């Protein structure tokens, strides 16, 4: 199957990176109210304590002697920046600050349109010349205090506390739209602006609304892609993109699809005060009470992204040859370290598999080197306990975190050089058979093949002589490592493991016969198929648990890949594929790329890979786990099936992978909120990507 023509040719797509600006890089007042782009693309930020400008990736305050209060409006008039502070407007041109005018009440907004400057204060609307000296319109507002305004070549609107008003007739009289006598939204209006079609766009407490300037008001109930959360500001780029400042981050709408950039991954805080965007949409700035976020878009390919992650994993996620997540102090990946995980062998096995596939596809010596390093670390786990065939979960050394803390699951190694963790589960064994068998076939030299064969067959022999259990140093079976036919087939306590553990065992036996040629493994394989009907168990191995437990999802797909690589019998393969098909369909709402590509590799249904490709594209460069709060989004579709499993409700469909924290497949994709902490190792991208490349699902030609 390797080397087949790819069904998806990787083209360029947009990825985004973000940078936060706060007091640490010059923004001494982090409460930012207004943003404005200069003609030279310099960004100006109006804060509660004056005006700042971004230059060389650092903010500095300007005119601190005169602009010290809250900046409530910023607007460029040609090459002059107008800044409102309280009830005064200042002009900045050619580096010179000039006081232009003082009004009777505080200024709410400034707009430059129709070759005139429009000023909205809390009590009046003024239309004046560029120097703010000669007024064309100067009128008291109707309907309460002024909130916002919009002016185009043909129309203008002012929003007050109670009305939407427009200047009407030769005498510039007010014409009011009043909720009691119209279909206008009754919820509070925060912003108005005209789009290129001349329609009025409103940001309201109930979301985004479009007004046709006559009698039709269109909201999220009519156009589903419009944000439903409160909208405080709307801006557009010149490429068809609309950006909404909401209370759950920035909502970006283009081509009918809405994406959310929420805190703390993308913005410092979910409440967005203002937005500024470049004409081409490549740079977005979002202002909050806790600083500014710069979000830059760039084009990349899946291959370039994989290369980026190869560097990231090498720099931040390798410990003594093992691959693990990184513990952080805060969100800075530099301020962290890699410590022992609960399943060092499983996750290292996944990385070894990824690098082995990379080596098979590219011939990269670097891939072979990394795969070999991980393989040797995994072999070390298989021998450190001193119990023949019993694999440790992890090892730790003097000076490392929690060494010799008295935890009963940890034991001193026979040579007393380290401690090893017992209570080994089926996860570890499945990870070893997965990673080591792939390395054996794609990378290993003759010496390595002997070592891998001895290790995997030793593990299998331990399982066989202990009645298909793992037996720990205390002589007792470990909690979850059970492949015993009496328990799996006849004990209702093992209902959830019955199908998946049957699949695991068949794969173990198949691998051992493949690498050793020992017929005892083939005999036992046939016995478990025919006498213990494990081949029937695997036909529907997934327990439909309302997506509350994902550990077996991960194990089932990597066990399926391990098995299907080696089994040629069409009848047996069909049974396993029945179980995979049933499982994969159930997992579709998660959009897991690894599941999609394993399924496509062995079914040949490459039309099913679109969600997997999209998820690969969405996985963010930055795999730090941030504090995230998406539960306030009003666009979510909730599921309550979890209540039958005594679990809280969750979303019915996984959010895009760049709108949440990305986790391994054993954690699922339905988590929308998180307290944050640590950084995910990039195997979550590299393994599905290289599976896709190896099996001809993705082409980079």
N, C-alpha and C positions, 0 to 999 in steps of 0.2 A: 504493500500500500504506500510505502514511502516513495516520494519522488513523483507522484501523480500530479497532473496539471491542477493548479489551484483553482477552486471554484470562486474564490474571492481574491481579486487583485487589489493589493493595498494601495490606495491612493492617498493623497494628502488630506488631512482634516485638521480642524482647529483644536488646539489645546490651550489652556490658560494657566498663567502663573499670577500670584498676587503678592503684593508688598503692602505692609501696614506702615503708616506714618503717624507717630504720636510724639510724646515729649522726648523720647529717646533720640529722635532725629529732627529736633528743632521746633516741633509744634507745641510750644509751651502751654497753649490753651487747646485742649483736645476737643472741646465742644465746638464742632464746626457746623455752621448753619447754612452757608452759601458757598458755591463753587463757581468759577468762571475761567474759561480758556482765553488766553491772550492771542493776538494775531501771530505771535511767534511760538504758539503752543505752550507757553508758560501757564502753569495752573496757579490761580489765586484762590485763597481760602479765607472766607469771612467767619470769624469766631466770636465767641462772647467777649473776647478781650482784644479785639483788633484784627488787623489784616496781615496775612502771611502769603509768601510766594515760594513755590517749589523751584529749586535750581540745583542741578548736580545731585539729585536724589536726597536733598535736604531742604527743610523748610526754614525760612528766616522771617522774622517780623519786620514789616516796613511801616514807616511813619508812626513809630510807637509814641512819639511825642504828642500827636494829635488824634490818631485813631486808636483809642484805648478801650472803647466800649463795644457793645454788641453790634456786629455788622448784619443788618437785616436784609440787604439787597445788594447784588453786584450785577452790573450790566456794561458791556462794551458798546460804545457809540463810536464807530469807526476805530480809531486808535487811542481813544480816551476811555479809561475805566471809570465808571461811576460807582461810588460806594456810599451806601446809606448807613449812617450811624445815628440812632435815635430819630430825631426829626430833621437831620441835616444831610445834604448830599455833597460829597467831595468828588472832584475830578482829578484823575491821575494821568498825566500825559508827559511823555519824554522825561520821566523821572521826577516831575514836579507835581506836588500836591497842592490843590487849590480848593478852597471852600466856595461852593457855587450857590447854595441857597438853603434857607431854613424854612420849614413849614410849621403849621400850627399844631400838628399831631405827628406821631411817629410814622415813619415810612414803612410800608408793607412790601411794595414791589416797584420795580422800574422796568420798562420795556422801551426798546427803540424800534419804531415802525412808522411807516408813512413819512419818513424824513422828519420825525418828531420824537421827542422824549415824553413818554407817558409815565406819570408818577401816581401811584396809589398810596394814599395815607390811610390811617384808620378812619378818617372822616371825610376825605375829599378825593376827587379825581382831577388831576391836572394834566393837560397836554400842552407842552411848551416847545420852544426851539432847543437846539443843541446846547446852548449856553444857559438854558432855564431862565431866560429873562422875559420873553414875550409869550404869554399864554394864549392858546387858541381855545382851550376849554378849562374852566375852573369851577367845579360844581360840588356842592355837598352830596354825600351818598344818601341813598334811600335803603331802608331795610336793615339798619344796624351798621355795625363796624365793618370796614373793608377787610377782606381775607386774601383775595387774589384777583388777577385780571388776565385777559388775553386780547391781543390786538393783531389783526391781519390787514391786508390791503382793503378788504371789503367789509369786515365786521369787527366789533369789539364787544367784550363782555366784562362786567365786574361782578364778582361774587361777594355778597355781604352775608351777614349772619342769617338773614331770612330770605333774601331774594337773589335771583340772577338778573342783572340789569344791563341794558345797553343804551347807548346814546342814540337818540332817534330824532329825525327831522332836521329842518334848517336851523332850528333854534337850539339844537343839542339837548333836547328834553330827554328825561329818563323814560324808558319803556321797561316794565318789570315782568319777570316770569316768577310766579308765586306758587308754591307747592299746592295750596288749597284749590288752585284753579288751573292746574296743569298736571302733566305726568312726570315732571322732573323728580329726581330722587329726593326723598325726604331726609336722607342721612346727611350728615355734615359734609360739606365740600371743602377740600383742602387745596386743590389746584385746578387750573384750567389752562388750556392751550389749544391752538389750532394745528391740525395735521395738514399734510400736503393736499388733501382733498377739500380742505376748507371746512371740515367737520370739527366740532368742538369736542375735545377730549377732557374729561373731568376725572380727577382723583377724589374719591369719596371714602367715607367711613365704611361703605359696603363694597368697595372695590372700584375698578375702572369702569367708566361709563362713556359712551359716545352719543353725542347729540347732533341731529341732522340739521339744526338751525330752523326747524319748523315745529314738528310735534312728536318726533320719534326719539326715544331714549333707549339705547342698547347697552345692556350690562352683561355680566358673566352668566346670567341665566339664559340669555339668548346666544351668546358667543362664548363657548366654554373655555377658550384659551385666554380670555381676559382674567386678570388677577381678581380674586374674590376678597382678599384681605384689604385693609385700609391702604389707599394709595395717596401719597403726599406730594408726589411730583412725577411728571412724565416728560421724557426727552426722547429725541430720535437721532439716529445717525443718518447718513445719506445712502445707506445700503438696504433700507427696508426694515431696520431693527428698531424696536421700541423698548425703552427702559423705564421701569416703574420703581419708584422709591416706596417701599412698603414697610410694614411692621414685622416682616419676617425676611428681611433682606431685599436685595435687588431682584426684581422679576424681569427677565429678558424675553421678549416675544419677537419671533421672526418665522416667517413661512408657516404660520399656524401652530408653532410649537413654543411652549413657555418653559424657560429654565430659571431656576432660582439659585441665587448666590447668597447664602445665609451665613450667620455667625456660628462658630468662630472660624470656620475654614476660610471663608471668602471675605467677610467684613468684620470689623471690630465689634459691632453690635447689630442686632436685627432691625432696630428702628433706624431707617435711613432718612436723613434730613434733606439731602440734596444730591443730585447726580450731575456729572459732566462727562461727555463722551466725545471722542474724536469723530470726524466726519466718516471715516471708514470703519468705525466700530472696533478698531484694534486696541484702543485704550479706553478704559472706563474708570472713573473715579467716583467713589461713594463716600459721602460725609455722614458722620455719626457723632454722638455725644462723647465717643471715646477715640476719636481720631479718624483718619481717612484710609480707605483701601484703594490701591491701584491694581486693577485687574487687566493684564495684557494678554491679548490673543495672538497666537502664532501658529503657523502651519507645520505639521510634522507628519511622519508616517508611523505605522505600527513597528516597523523595523528600527527606526530611529528611537522610538520610545523604549523598545527592548534594550537597545544599547545604553540608554540613559539609566535604566534600572539595573543593568549589569554593573555599572559603576557604583550605583547607590548601595546595592546589596553587599558589594565587596568592601565598601568603606564603612558601613554602619551595622551590618547584620551577621557577621561571621565571628564566632567564638570557638576557638580550638577546633576549627573545621566544621562545627555545627552551625546550622542556619536557624536564626531565631528572631523574634520581634525585639525591638529596642526599647529599653526603659528610659524615660526622659525626665528631666527636671524642667517642667514647663513645656513649651512647644518647640524649643530650639533643639534640633536633632544633634547638634554638636555637643550639647550639654547632656549626654546620656551614655549608656553603656549596654552591652548585651549580656544578659544573664541566662541562667538555666530556665528552660521551659518545662512544662509537664510532659512534653512529647518530643524531645529533641530528635529522636530517631525518625519519627513520622515526618516532621517538617523538613529535616535534612534529606530524607528520602525523596520528598517531592522536588527539592532543589536539584538533587542528583539526577532525577529523571529529566528535569528541564534541561540541564546542561548536557546530558547524554543525547537528548533529541537535537539540541543545538549542534553538538559535535557531528552527529550523523548527517545533518542537513548541510552544514557549512564546512566541516573539516577543521574548524578552529582549534588550534592547539591550546588556546586559553580556555575554551569550553572543556576540553579533555582534562586540563590541569585542575579546574575547579570541580568537575565531576569526580575526579580521582581523590581529591582532598576530602570531599564529603563522603565518598565510599569508604575510605579508610577510617573515618570517624565512626561511621555506622558499624563497621566490622569491630571496632573497639568496644562498642556497646554490647556486642554479642558475646564477648568473652570476659568482661571485667567482673562479672558477678562471681565467677568461679564455679557456678552451677552449670553443668553441661547443657547447652541449648537454651539457657534462660537469658533473655536479653534485658538489659537495664533500660529504663526510660530516659535517664540522663545521668551525667556525672558532674561532680564539683570538686574543687581543689582547695587546699588551705589558702586562706586569704580571700576566697570568693564569698559572695553573699550567702549568709546563713550556714556556712560550713560548720559542721559539728554542733548543730543547734539542738540535737536530741530528738529530731523528728524520727519516728519509728520506721518510716518508709525508707529511710536512708541508712546504708550500711557501709562500713569501711571495707575497701577492696582487700583481697588477699595479700597484696604487696604493700598495703597501707599507704599508698600514694594518693588516694582520692576516696571519695564516697560515691556510691552508686545508688540510684533510686529504683526500688522494686515496685510491687503492685502493678506490674506491667499488664497492659490491656491489649485487646485485639487491634486497637489503633496502631500500636507500635509494630506488631507483627505484620500487619497489612502494609504499613509503610516500608518496612524492610524488604518484603517480597516485591513490592512495587518498584522501589528505587534500585535495589541491587540487581533484580532480574533484568531491568532495562539496561543498566550499566553493563551487565554481563554480556548481553547480546550486541550492544552498540559500541562499547568502548574497551572492554577488558582484554588484556593480554593473557597468555596462557597461565602465567603465575597467578594473576588476579582471579582468573576463572576458578582455579583450584581453591583459593581462599573463600570466594563467594559461595562455591558449591558446598564446601565444608560448613560454612556458617549457616546457610539456609537449610541444608539437610539436617544439620545439628538441631536447629530450632524445630524442624518438623519431627525429628525423632523424639525430642523432649515432649512434644505434644502427644505423639502416639503412645509413648510408654506411660504417660500420666492420664490415660483415658480421655484424651482430647481436651485437656485443660493445661494451663500454665501453672506450675507449682512453685511457689516462692521459697525463700530461705527457711521459713517457718514450717514448711511441709504442707501448707494449705494452698488451695487453688486461689489465684488472684480473682478479683471481683468480676471482671468483665470478659476475660479471655476464655470463652467457652465455645467449643465446637463439638461437644459430646452429643451423639445422635439420640440417646435416651432423653436428655434434657431438651434439646432443640425440638425434637419431634413430639415429645409426649408430656412436657411440663408447660402448663399455661403461663408459668412465671417468665418464660423465655420467649413469649410470643413476638416481641418486637425485634429480637435478634435472630429469629428462626431463619428467615430468608437470607439476610445479608451475611450472617456467619456461615451459612451453608455455602454461599458463593465464595466467601473467603477461603474456606477449607479446600474446595475444589481447585481454586487457583493455586494454593500452596502446593498441593500434591502435583498439579500439572507442572509447576515450575521445577519442583525437585526432580521429577522424572526427566524433564528437559535438560537440566544442567548436570545430572549425575548418570543418567541411563539406567539407574537401579529400578528393576521391575517391581520391587515391593510397592513403590509409590504408584505405579500404574495399576497394580492389583487393588490397592486400597481405593484409588480413584474410582475404579469401576464398581467396587463394593458400595461406596457411598452413593453412587449414582443409582444403582439398581436395587440394592438391599435397603438402603436408608432413604431412598428417593430424594436425595438432595437436589437433583436436577429439576424435580417438580417444585421444591421449595423456592428455587430462585426465579420461577416464572412470575411470581408476584411478591417480590421481596420487600417492597416499601410499605410500611404501615402508614396509613393516611392519618397523620397526627396533627392536622391543622397547622402544619409548618411551625411546630413548637420546639422540635429537636432536630438539629441538622448534622449531628456527628455522623450518623449512619448514612446520610446523603453523600458526604465526602467519601466515606469508606466504600460505599457501594460502587461509585463510579470509578475509583482507582482500582478496586478489585475487579471490576468488569474489564477494564483495560488490560490488567495483568492476565486475566483468563483468556480473553478473546484474541490476544496477540499469539497465543500458542495453540489453541484448540482448532482443529480442522474439521472435526465431525459436524456436519451440517445440522443434525438433529439436536445435538447438545448446544451448539451455537444459537440455534433458533430459540431454545428454552431461555437461555441467558438474555437474548435480545428481547424476548417477551417482557421479562422483568425490567430491562433497561427502558424499553419504550413506555411502559406503565409509569415507571419512576420519573423519567424525563418529562412526560406530559404533566405530571403533578408538580414538577419543579419549574415549569415554564414561567410563572410569575416572578421568579427570582432573577431570571436573565443571567444565570451563572455561565460565564464563558467556558469554563472547564467542562461542565456538564454538556453544553451544546456541542463542543468539538469532539468529545469522546463519542457522543451519540451519533454525530454526523460521520465520524471516521468508520464506524462499523455498520451503519445502516445504509450509507451511501446517499442519504437524503440531505444534500447540501443546501436545499432551500430553507432548512431549519436553522441556519447559522447566523441569521441577521442580528438577532438579539445578542448573541455572544460577541460578534464583532463590535456592535455598538457599545457593549459594556467595556470591552478592551479600550475603545476610544475614550470612554468616560473616566476610567480610573485615573485619578489625578496624579500629577507628578509628585506632589507632596503627600506622602502616605502617613503623615502624623495624624494621630487620633485627637481631634479637637472636641471641646465641649460643643455639642450640637443640639438644637431645639427646633425640630420641624413640626412638632405636634400641633402648633398653632396655625398651620397652613389650612386654609379652608377648601383647598382643591383636592384634599386627600380622600381616597375611598377606603372606608374601614371595613374590617371583617370581624365578626363576633364568634366565629366557629371555635376559637380558642377557649371559650368559656367551658365547653364540654371537657376540656383537658385541664381545667382549673388554672388557666393562664389568662393574662389580660389581653384584650383585643389588640390587633395589629393591622397595619395597612394590608389591603388585598393584593396590591402590586408593588414590587420593589421600586423605590425611587431611583432616578439616575445615579450612577455610582459616584459622580462628582458632587452630589448634593447631600451625601451622608459620609460617614467614616467607612472605609473599605475594610472588610474583614476576610479571613479565610473562609472557604466554603463550609467548614464545620460550624460556623457561627451564623450562617444564613445571611440574607440580604434585606430582611424586613425591619431591621432596627433603624428607626428614624431619629431617635434622640440618644445622646451619649454624654457621659460626664467627662469623657476624654481621658488621655493618658497613654503615653508610649507611641511607637511608630511601627506600622505593619511592614513585615519584610516583603519585598517585591516579587516573591514567588507567586503571589496571587495573580500577577500579570504574566510572568515568564513561563510558568508551567502551561497554562492554556495556549499561550502564543506559540510555543515551540511544539506542542501537540498539534496545533493547527498547521504549522509549517511541515512537520514530519509526515503527517498523513495527507498532505496535499490539499488541505482545506483553504489555506492562505498562501497566496503567491506574492512574492516581492520582486518578481522579474520586471 
